[in-house]
Amino acid sequence: MATSLYDLSVASYLQTVSAVSGFLDRAATHCAERGADPDDFVGARLFDDMAPFHFQIECVANHSVWALEAVKSGQFDPPALVGPIPFADLQARIAQAESDLKAFTPDEVNSWAGRDLDFQIGPRKLQFTAETFILSFSLPNVHFHATTAYAILRTRGVPLGKRNYEGRLRIRQG
């Protein structure tokens, strides 16, 4: 059986977004057990010239849910970034992204296969199909920002391992 656009996009996003939700919960538990403030993670960075934790979390949401909205409309126009918000609000943003992703149906998403999508970056206009946008732009961005958020938490002592990042694997049933 061929892999559908829904499987490539929604199922893949859900695996990662759900994993991000899980490691955010683990970070909150870690802080509660140590009497630390999870809001201390919000502005944390791996390096001075890299975007902070809150940006990484916002981008995970934007490059998943808004990528699908882009495929649907034919133009990628993510919402403006919110900026530093409390850790609990970042958790809520990821929970909302997970909920929004679950609302997409396979029939709906699969009907967008092969659609054209334009993405304006400054003076440059990038032209994609639904599949090339998801596979070559959106998914790499989701994984980059999820990995960076994971690494920020790890460098600050949150006990996370590879399984926390992988999330729920989509193994063959039966």
C-alpha positions as a Markdown table, in Angstrom:
| # | Residue | x | y | z |
|---|---|---|---|---|
| 1 | Met | 0.0 | 0.0 | 0.0 |
| 2 | Ala | 1.3 | 3.5 | -0.9 |
| 3 | Thr | 1.9 | 6.0 | 1.8 |
| 4 | Ser | -0.7 | 8.8 | 1.8 |
| 5 | Leu | -0.2 | 12.5 | 2.3 |
| 6 | Tyr | -2.0 | 12.1 | 5.6 |
| 7 | Asp | 0.5 | 9.5 | 6.7 |
| 8 | Leu | 3.4 | 11.6 | 5.6 |
| 9 | Ser | 2.2 | 14.7 | 7.3 |
| 10 | Val | -0.4 | 14.4 | 10.1 |
| 11 | Ala | 0.8 | 11.1 | 11.4 |
| 12 | Ser | 4.4 | 12.3 | 11.3 |
| 13 | Tyr | 3.6 | 15.6 | 12.9 |
| 14 | Leu | 1.6 | 13.9 | 15.7 |
| 15 | Gln | 4.4 | 11.6 | 16.5 |
| 16 | Thr | 6.8 | 14.5 | 17.1 |
| 17 | Val | 4.3 | 17.0 | 18.6 |
| 18 | Ser | 3.2 | 14.3 | 21.0 |
| 19 | Ala | 6.8 | 13.6 | 21.9 |
| 20 | Val | 7.4 | 17.3 | 22.5 |
| 21 | Ser | 4.4 | 17.4 | 24.8 |
| 22 | Gly | 5.8 | 14.4 | 26.7 |
| 23 | Phe | 9.2 | 16.0 | 27.2 |
| 24 | Leu | 7.7 | 19.3 | 28.2 |
| 25 | Asp | 5.6 | 17.4 | 30.9 |
| 26 | Arg | 8.8 | 15.6 | 32.0 |
| 27 | Ala | 10.6 | 19.0 | 32.3 |
| 28 | Ala | 7.7 | 20.3 | 34.4 |
| 29 | Thr | 7.9 | 17.2 | 36.7 |
| 30 | His | 11.7 | 17.5 | 36.9 |
| 31 | Cys | 11.3 | 21.2 | 38.1 |
| 32 | Ala | 8.5 | 20.3 | 40.6 |
| 33 | Glu | 10.7 | 17.6 | 42.1 |
| 34 | Arg | 13.6 | 19.9 | 42.5 |
| 35 | Gly | 11.8 | 23.1 | 43.5 |
| 36 | Ala | 12.9 | 24.8 | 40.3 |
| 37 | Asp | 10.9 | 27.1 | 38.0 |
| 38 | Pro | 10.2 | 25.8 | 34.5 |
| 39 | Asp | 9.9 | 29.4 | 33.3 |
| 40 | Asp | 13.7 | 29.4 | 33.5 |
| 41 | Phe | 13.7 | 27.3 | 30.4 |
| 42 | Val | 11.7 | 29.8 | 28.3 |
| 43 | Gly | 14.7 | 32.0 | 27.3 |
| 44 | Ala | 17.3 | 29.3 | 27.5 |
| 45 | Arg | 19.5 | 28.8 | 24.4 |
| 46 | Leu | 22.1 | 26.2 | 23.3 |
| 47 | Phe | 24.3 | 29.0 | 22.0 |
| 48 | Asp | 24.1 | 32.8 | 22.2 |
| 49 | Asp | 23.4 | 33.1 | 18.5 |
| 50 | Met | 20.6 | 30.5 | 18.5 |
| 51 | Ala | 16.9 | 31.2 | 19.1 |
| 52 | Pro | 15.6 | 30.5 | 22.6 |
| 53 | Phe | 13.5 | 27.6 | 23.9 |
| 54 | His | 10.1 | 29.4 | 23.5 |
| 55 | Phe | 10.9 | 30.0 | 19.8 |
| 56 | Gln | 11.7 | 26.3 | 19.3 |
| 57 | Ile | 8.3 | 25.3 | 20.8 |
| 58 | Glu | 6.4 | 27.9 | 18.8 |
| 59 | Cys | 8.0 | 26.7 | 15.6 |
| 60 | Val | 7.1 | 23.0 | 16.3 |
| 61 | Ala | 3.5 | 24.1 | 16.4 |
| 62 | Asn | 3.7 | 26.5 | 13.4 |
| 63 | His | 5.6 | 24.1 | 11.1 |
| 64 | Ser | 3.1 | 21.3 | 11.8 |
| 65 | Val | -0.4 | 22.8 | 12.0 |
| 66 | Trp | 0.3 | 25.8 | 9.8 |
| 67 | Ala | 2.0 | 23.7 | 7.3 |
| 68 | Leu | -1.2 | 21.8 | 6.8 |
| 69 | Glu | -3.2 | 25.0 | 6.6 |
| 70 | Ala | -0.6 | 26.1 | 3.9 |
| 71 | Val | -1.2 | 23.0 | 1.9 |
| 72 | Lys | -4.9 | 23.5 | 2.2 |
| 73 | Ser | -4.8 | 27.2 | 1.1 |
| 74 | Gly | -1.8 | 27.0 | -1.3 |
| 75 | Gln | 0.3 | 29.6 | 0.6 |
| 76 | Phe | 2.4 | 29.3 | 3.7 |
| 77 | Asp | 1.6 | 32.1 | 6.0 |
| 78 | Pro | 2.3 | 31.1 | 9.6 |
| 79 | Pro | 1.0 | 33.2 | 12.5 |
| 80 | Ala | 3.3 | 35.8 | 14.0 |
| 81 | Leu | 5.6 | 34.6 | 16.8 |
| 82 | Val | 4.3 | 35.3 | 20.2 |
| 83 | Gly | 7.7 | 35.6 | 22.0 |
| 84 | Pro | 8.6 | 34.7 | 25.5 |
| 85 | Ile | 5.5 | 33.3 | 27.3 |
| 86 | Pro | 5.3 | 31.2 | 30.5 |
| 87 | Phe | 6.4 | 27.5 | 30.3 |
| 88 | Ala | 2.8 | 26.4 | 31.0 |
| 89 | Asp | 1.6 | 28.5 | 28.0 |
| 90 | Leu | 4.2 | 26.7 | 25.8 |
| 91 | Gln | 2.7 | 23.4 | 27.0 |
| 92 | Ala | -0.8 | 24.6 | 26.2 |
| 93 | Arg | 0.4 | 25.7 | 22.7 |
| 94 | Ile | 1.8 | 22.2 | 22.0 |
| 95 | Ala | -1.4 | 20.6 | 23.4 |
| 96 | Gln | -3.5 | 22.8 | 21.1 |
| 97 | Ala | -1.3 | 21.9 | 18.1 |
| 98 | Glu | -1.8 | 18.2 | 19.0 |
| 99 | Ser | -5.6 | 18.7 | 19.2 |
| 100 | Asp | -5.6 | 20.7 | 15.9 |
| 101 | Leu | -3.6 | 18.0 | 14.1 |
| 102 | Lys | -6.0 | 15.3 | 15.3 |
| 103 | Ala | -8.9 | 17.3 | 13.8 |
| 104 | Phe | -7.6 | 16.8 | 10.3 |
| 105 | Thr | -9.1 | 13.7 | 8.6 |
| 106 | Pro | -7.3 | 11.4 | 6.2 |
| 107 | Asp | -9.8 | 12.1 | 3.4 |
| 108 | Glu | -9.4 | 15.9 | 3.8 |
| 109 | Val | -5.6 | 15.8 | 3.8 |
| 110 | Asn | -5.3 | 13.2 | 1.1 |
| 111 | Ser | -7.5 | 15.4 | -1.2 |
| 112 | Trp | -4.7 | 18.0 | -1.2 |
| 113 | Ala | -2.2 | 15.7 | -2.7 |
| 114 | Gly | -0.4 | 17.3 | -5.6 |
| 115 | Arg | -1.6 | 20.8 | -4.9 |
| 116 | Asp | 0.7 | 23.7 | -5.6 |
| 117 | Leu | 1.9 | 25.8 | -2.7 |
| 118 | Asp | 3.8 | 29.1 | -2.8 |
| 119 | Phe | 6.1 | 30.3 | -0.1 |
| 120 | Gln | 7.4 | 33.9 | 0.0 |
| 121 | Ile | 10.7 | 34.5 | 1.8 |
| 122 | Gly | 11.5 | 38.1 | 1.4 |
| 123 | Pro | 12.0 | 38.7 | -2.3 |
| 124 | Arg | 12.2 | 35.0 | -3.1 |
| 125 | Lys | 9.2 | 32.9 | -4.0 |
| 126 | Leu | 9.5 | 29.2 | -3.5 |
| 127 | Gln | 7.2 | 27.0 | -5.4 |
| 128 | Phe | 6.3 | 23.6 | -4.0 |
| 129 | Thr | 3.7 | 20.8 | -4.3 |
| 130 | Ala | 2.0 | 19.6 | -1.1 |
| 131 | Glu | 4.3 | 16.7 | -0.9 |
| 132 | Thr | 7.6 | 18.5 | -1.6 |
| 133 | Phe | 6.6 | 21.3 | 0.9 |
| 134 | Ile | 5.9 | 18.7 | 3.6 |
| 135 | Leu | 8.9 | 16.5 | 3.0 |
| 136 | Ser | 11.6 | 19.1 | 2.2 |
| 137 | Phe | 10.6 | 22.1 | 4.2 |
| 138 | Ser | 8.0 | 21.5 | 6.9 |
| 139 | Leu | 9.1 | 18.1 | 8.4 |
| 140 | Pro | 12.8 | 19.1 | 8.5 |
| 141 | Asn | 11.8 | 22.3 | 10.4 |
| 142 | Val | 9.5 | 20.4 | 12.9 |
| 143 | His | 12.4 | 18.0 | 13.6 |
| 144 | Phe | 15.0 | 20.7 | 13.8 |
| 145 | His | 13.0 | 22.8 | 16.4 |
| 146 | Ala | 11.9 | 19.7 | 18.3 |
| 147 | Thr | 15.5 | 18.5 | 18.5 |
| 148 | Thr | 16.7 | 21.9 | 19.6 |
| 149 | Ala | 14.1 | 22.2 | 22.3 |
| 150 | Tyr | 15.0 | 18.6 | 23.5 |
| 151 | Ala | 18.7 | 19.5 | 23.6 |
| 152 | Ile | 18.0 | 22.7 | 25.6 |
| 153 | Leu | 16.2 | 20.7 | 28.2 |
| 154 | Arg | 18.9 | 18.0 | 28.3 |
| 155 | Thr | 21.6 | 20.6 | 28.7 |
| 156 | Arg | 19.7 | 22.0 | 31.7 |
| 157 | Gly | 19.5 | 18.6 | 33.4 |
| 158 | Val | 16.1 | 17.3 | 32.4 |
| 159 | Pro | 16.4 | 13.5 | 32.3 |
| 160 | Leu | 15.4 | 12.7 | 28.8 |
| 161 | Gly | 16.5 | 10.0 | 26.4 |
| 162 | Lys | 16.2 | 9.1 | 22.8 |
| 163 | Arg | 12.9 | 7.3 | 23.4 |
| 164 | Asn | 11.4 | 10.6 | 24.8 |
| 165 | Tyr | 12.3 | 12.2 | 21.5 |
| 166 | Glu | 11.0 | 9.4 | 19.2 |
| 167 | Gly | 7.6 | 9.4 | 20.7 |
| 168 | Arg | 5.1 | 6.7 | 19.8 |
| 169 | Leu | 6.5 | 4.6 | 17.0 |
| 170 | Arg | 4.1 | 3.6 | 14.2 |
| 171 | Ile | 4.9 | 0.0 | 14.1 |
| 172 | Arg | 3.2 | -2.6 | 11.9 |
| 173 | Gln | 0.1 | -4.0 | 13.5 |
| 174 | Gly | -0.8 | -7.7 | 13.6 |
